[in-house]
């Protein structure tokens, strides 16, 4: 489903489709499988994502919370203007690092 690359302590996940209810269960399992004690930073590259619904936001929030337990962080890359506005309206831009 997603292309995953590792660069030292950083894991970059690049979903190839929108993060909506129909794929969130698999996406959550995928992200959870990448979390381990060595992951200091995770980035989700949203270059190919045009839409995120409430279920997708829930997965990103859950990943963020899980990473914080390890002292790690979640970063969002290549965020479209529409998704950036959604994150700002929900004040999630205060929790995620957005590039």
N, CA and C of each residue as an Amber inpcrd file, in Angstrom:
protein
   297
   0.8100000  -1.1940000   0.0000000   0.0000000   0.0000000   0.0000000
   0.8580000   1.2640000   0.0000000   1.8540000   1.3200000   0.8580000
   2.7170000   2.4940000   0.9520000   4.1560000   2.1040000   0.6470000
   4.8850000   3.0700000   0.1310000   6.3160000   2.8840000  -0.0530000
   6.9830000   3.3070000   1.2590000   7.8550000   2.4440000   1.7670000
   8.5140000   2.7160000   3.0440000  10.0170000   2.7540000   2.8190000
  10.6430000   3.8200000   3.3000000  12.1010000   3.9250000   3.2520000
  12.5970000   4.2460000   4.6530000  13.7970000   3.7890000   4.9390000
  14.4100000   4.0740000   6.2420000  15.7290000   4.7930000   6.0130000
  15.9350000   5.8010000   6.8200000  17.1740000   6.5660000   6.7730000
  17.6600000   6.7170000   8.2090000  18.4630000   5.7520000   8.6450000
  18.9360000   5.7560000  10.0290000  17.7790000   5.5320000  10.9780000
  17.5260000   6.5140000  11.8590000  16.4480000   6.4230000  12.8410000
  15.1030000   6.9070000  12.2980000  15.0870000   7.3830000  11.0460000
  13.8670000   7.9680000  10.4760000  13.2260000   7.0050000   9.4750000
  11.9250000   6.8370000   9.6120000  11.1380000   6.0250000   8.6920000
  10.2290000   6.9670000   7.9100000  10.2360000   6.8360000   6.5720000
   9.3710000   7.6470000   5.7190000   8.3600000   6.7240000   5.0540000
   7.0860000   7.0310000   5.2590000   5.9890000   6.2520000   4.7020000
   5.2850000   7.1220000   3.6620000   5.1600000   6.6000000   2.4440000
   4.5150000   7.3560000   1.3680000   3.3030000   6.5880000   0.8560000
   2.1020000   6.9300000   1.3740000   0.8850000   6.2630000   0.8980000
   0.6560000   6.5790000  -0.5800000   0.1200000   5.6040000  -1.3010000
  -0.1100000   5.7900000  -2.7310000  -1.5610000   6.1380000  -3.0400000
  -2.3540000   6.3690000  -1.9950000  -3.7590000   6.7060000  -2.2000000
  -4.2540000   7.5690000  -1.0490000  -5.4890000   8.0440000  -1.1700000
  -6.0940000   8.8640000  -0.1340000  -6.2270000   8.0640000   1.1610000
  -6.1280000   8.7610000   2.2870000  -6.2240000   8.1090000   3.5950000
  -7.6520000   8.3090000   4.0900000  -8.5010000   7.3660000   3.6980000
  -9.9290000   7.4260000   4.0040000 -10.3580000   6.1220000   4.6720000
 -11.6000000   6.0900000   5.1480000 -12.1010000   4.9750000   5.9570000
 -11.8400000   3.6030000   5.3380000 -11.9340000   3.4970000   4.0320000
 -11.7890000   2.1860000   3.3920000 -10.3880000   1.5950000   3.5040000
  -9.3860000   2.4000000   3.7880000  -8.0070000   1.8810000   3.8860000
  -7.3730000   2.0910000   5.2530000  -8.0720000   2.7660000   6.1630000
  -7.4160000   3.1370000   7.4210000  -7.0350000   1.9440000   8.2810000
  -7.8100000   0.8840000   8.2510000  -7.4660000  -0.2870000   9.0630000
  -6.1050000  -0.8430000   8.6340000  -5.9160000  -1.0280000   7.3360000
  -4.6420000  -1.5370000   6.8230000  -3.5110000  -0.5410000   7.0500000
  -3.8060000   0.7480000   6.8830000  -2.7830000   1.7730000   7.0580000
  -2.3230000   1.8250000   8.5110000  -3.2760000   1.6890000   9.4390000
  -2.9380000   1.6940000  10.8640000  -2.0330000   0.5110000  11.2060000
  -2.3660000  -0.6650000  10.6920000  -1.5440000  -1.8640000  10.9210000
  -0.1470000  -1.6590000  10.3360000  -0.0960000  -1.0540000   9.1580000
   1.1900000  -0.7940000   8.5060000   2.0620000   0.1330000   9.3560000
   1.4830000   1.2270000   9.8300000   2.2440000   2.1740000  10.6540000
   2.6760000   1.5380000  11.9670000   1.7770000   0.7940000  12.5860000
   2.0920000   0.1440000  13.8600000   3.2620000  -0.8200000  13.7040000
   3.3000000  -1.5330000  12.5750000   4.3810000  -2.4750000  12.3130000
   5.7360000  -1.8080000  12.1540000   5.7360000  -0.5200000  11.8360000
   6.9880000   0.2130000  11.6480000   7.5140000   0.8310000  12.9360000
   6.6700000   0.8670000  13.9570000   7.0790000   1.4660000  15.2240000
   7.8840000   0.4590000  16.0320000   9.0510000   0.8560000  16.4050000
   9.8620000   0.0460000  17.3120000  10.7300000   0.9870000  18.1320000
  11.4700000   0.4750000  19.0360000  12.2950000   1.2990000  19.9100000
  13.3700000   2.0890000  19.1950000  13.7000000   1.7090000  17.9600000
  14.7500000   2.4050000  17.2110000  14.2140000   3.5480000  16.3640000
  12.9080000   3.6330000  16.2030000  12.3120000   4.6970000  15.3940000
  12.2840000   5.9800000  16.2060000  13.0870000   6.9270000  15.8120000
  13.1440000   8.2110000  16.5150000  12.3010000   9.2660000  15.8110000
  12.0260000   9.0160000  14.5340000  11.2020000   9.9540000  13.7850000
  10.5120000   9.2020000  12.6620000   9.2470000   9.5260000  12.4600000
   8.4980000   8.9610000  11.3470000   7.9420000  10.1190000  10.5450000
   8.0030000   9.9800000   9.2410000   7.4320000  10.9790000   8.3600000
   6.4260000  10.2860000   7.4530000   5.3020000  10.9470000   7.2250000
   4.3130000  10.4660000   6.2800000   4.3180000  11.4560000   5.1230000
   4.7220000  10.9750000   3.9550000   4.8100000  11.8030000   2.7530000
   3.4540000  11.7720000   2.0600000   2.7650000  12.8980000   2.0530000
   1.4070000  12.9830000   1.5250000   1.3570000  13.4770000   0.0830000
   2.4530000  13.3270000  -0.6370000   2.5180000  13.8320000  -2.0100000
   1.4000000  13.2680000  -2.8940000   1.0730000  11.9930000  -2.7450000
   0.0530000  11.3620000  -3.5900000  -1.3210000  11.3170000  -2.9140000
  -1.4440000  11.9350000  -1.7410000  -2.7030000  11.9430000  -0.9960000
  -3.4210000  13.2630000  -1.2570000  -4.6370000  13.1500000  -1.7630000
  -5.4310000  14.3480000  -2.0590000  -6.5060000  14.5920000  -1.0070000
  -6.8500000  13.5310000  -0.2330000  -7.9160000  13.6650000   0.7420000
  -7.6370000  12.7910000   1.9670000  -7.9550000  13.3320000   3.1190000
  -7.8980000  12.5930000   4.3810000  -9.2340000  12.8340000   5.0770000
  -9.9170000  11.7540000   5.4710000 -11.1700000  11.9240000   6.2060000
 -10.9080000  11.7680000   7.7000000 -11.9760000  11.7800000   8.4930000
 -11.8200000  11.7320000   9.9480000 -11.1380000  10.4360000  10.3990000
 -11.3960000   9.3350000   9.7180000 -10.7360000   8.0660000  10.0660000
  -9.2340000   8.1520000   9.8070000  -8.8780000   8.7750000   8.6970000
  -7.4620000   8.9510000   8.3650000  -6.7610000   9.8480000   9.3690000
  -7.4370000  10.9140000   9.7910000  -6.8640000  11.7870000  10.8170000
  -6.6640000  11.0200000  12.1150000  -7.6140000  10.1460000  12.4290000
  -7.4930000   9.3350000  13.6330000  -6.2610000   8.4460000  13.6070000
  -5.9550000   7.8770000  12.4420000  -4.7660000   7.0360000  12.3090000
  -3.5020000   7.8630000  12.5170000  -3.4550000   9.0560000  11.9240000
  -2.2750000   9.9160000  12.0820000  -2.1160000  10.3480000  13.5420000
  -3.2190000  10.6660000  14.1980000  -3.1550000  11.0550000  15.6130000
  -2.6760000   9.8870000  16.4680000  -3.1920000   8.6890000  16.1930000
  -2.7650000   7.5000000  16.9430000  -1.2750000   7.2340000  16.7420000
  -0.7900000   7.3830000  15.5180000   0.6400000   7.1890000  15.2480000
   1.4630000   8.2350000  15.9930000   0.9930000   9.4650000  15.9790000
   1.6770000  10.5470000  16.6980000   1.7720000  10.2240000  18.1890000
   0.6570000   9.7860000  18.7700000   0.6370000   9.4660000  20.2010000
   1.5410000   8.2880000  20.5280000   1.5440000   7.2700000  19.6810000
   2.4130000   6.1080000  19.8980000   3.8800000   6.4990000  19.8190000
   4.2170000   7.3380000  18.8570000   5.6030000   7.7840000  18.7170000
   6.0440000   8.5960000  19.9290000   5.1560000   9.4220000  20.4480000
   5.5110000  10.2410000  21.6090000   5.8730000   9.3780000  22.8160000
   5.2640000   8.2020000  22.9390000   5.5860000   7.2960000  24.0430000
   7.0430000   6.8590000  23.9840000   7.6100000   6.8120000  22.7700000
   9.0080000   6.4340000  22.5790000   9.9210000   7.6570000  22.5600000
   9.3510000   8.8390000  22.7390000  10.1420000  10.0620000  22.6390000
  10.4440000  10.4240000  21.1970000   9.6330000   9.9040000  20.2760000
   9.8270000  10.1480000  18.8480000   8.7700000  11.1370000  18.3530000
   8.8490000  11.4950000  17.0650000   7.9120000  12.4720000  16.5270000
   7.3980000  12.0490000  15.1600000   6.2660000  12.6600000  14.7740000
   5.6550000  12.4200000  13.4740000   5.7170000  13.7040000  12.6700000
   6.1520000  13.5780000  11.4380000   6.2770000  14.7130000  10.5310000
   5.4410000  14.4220000   9.2940000   4.7650000  15.4340000   8.7730000
   3.9970000  15.2910000   7.5420000   4.7120000  16.0540000   6.4400000
   4.9570000  15.3840000   5.3160000   5.6840000  15.9710000   4.1990000
   4.7640000  16.1760000   3.0000000   5.0850000  17.1380000   2.1620000
   4.3790000  17.3860000   0.9020000   2.8660000  17.4590000   1.1010000
   2.4560000  18.2860000   2.0380000   1.0470000  18.4350000   2.3850000
   0.3890000  19.4070000   1.4040000  -0.7220000  18.9890000   0.7980000
  -1.4380000  19.8620000  -0.1360000  -2.0740000  21.0240000   0.6280000
  -2.4330000  22.0690000  -0.0930000  -3.0560000  23.2310000   0.5460000
  -4.3630000  22.8600000   1.2350000  -5.1730000  21.9970000   0.6030000
  -6.4480000  21.5950000   1.1920000  -6.2470000  20.8350000   2.4960000
  -5.3060000  19.9070000   2.5080000  -5.0470000  19.1320000   3.7230000
  -4.4260000  20.0230000   4.7940000  -3.5540000  20.9340000   4.3890000
  -2.9540000  21.8760000   5.3480000  -4.0460000  22.7190000   6.0240000
  -5.0170000  23.1890000   5.2370000  -6.1190000  23.9870000   5.7990000
  -6.9460000  23.1530000   6.7760000  -7.2010000  21.8970000   6.4220000
  -7.9370000  21.0060000   7.3120000  -7.1970000  20.8440000   8.6430000
  -5.8980000  20.5950000   8.5670000  -5.0870000  20.4270000   9.7720000
  -5.0750000  21.7030000  10.6130000  -5.0020000  22.8570000   9.9490000
  -5.0130000  24.1250000  10.6680000  -6.3630000  24.3720000  11.3280000
  -7.4540000  24.0820000  10.6020000  -8.7930000  24.2820000  11.1650000
  -9.0300000  23.4110000  12.3890000  -8.4400000  22.2360000  12.3920000
  -8.5980000  21.3250000  13.5270000  -7.4880000  21.5140000  14.5560000
  -6.6200000  22.4770000  14.3030000  -5.4850000  22.8030000  15.1750000
  -4.4950000  21.6460000  15.3290000  -4.5070000  20.7410000  14.3770000
  -3.5590000  19.6300000  14.4070000  -2.1760000  20.0670000  13.9470000
  -2.1010000  21.2260000  13.3010000  -0.7980000  21.7550000  12.8990000
   0.0520000  22.1030000  14.1240000  -0.5740000  22.1780000  15.2900000
   0.1660000  22.4430000  16.5280000   0.8120000  21.1720000  17.0730000
   0.3500000  20.0170000  16.5960000   0.8470000  18.7350000  17.0930000
   1.8110000  18.0440000  16.1270000   1.5430000  18.2000000  14.8320000
   2.3980000  17.5920000  13.8160000   3.3900000  18.6120000  13.2860000
   4.5570000  18.1500000  12.9160000   5.4890000  18.9850000  12.1730000
   5.0860000  18.8600000  10.7120000   4.7880000  19.9760000  10.0750000
   4.3070000  19.9510000   8.6830000   5.3460000  20.6430000   7.8030000
   5.7870000  19.9270000   6.7850000   6.7570000  20.4670000   5.8310000
   6.0920000  20.7320000   4.5000000
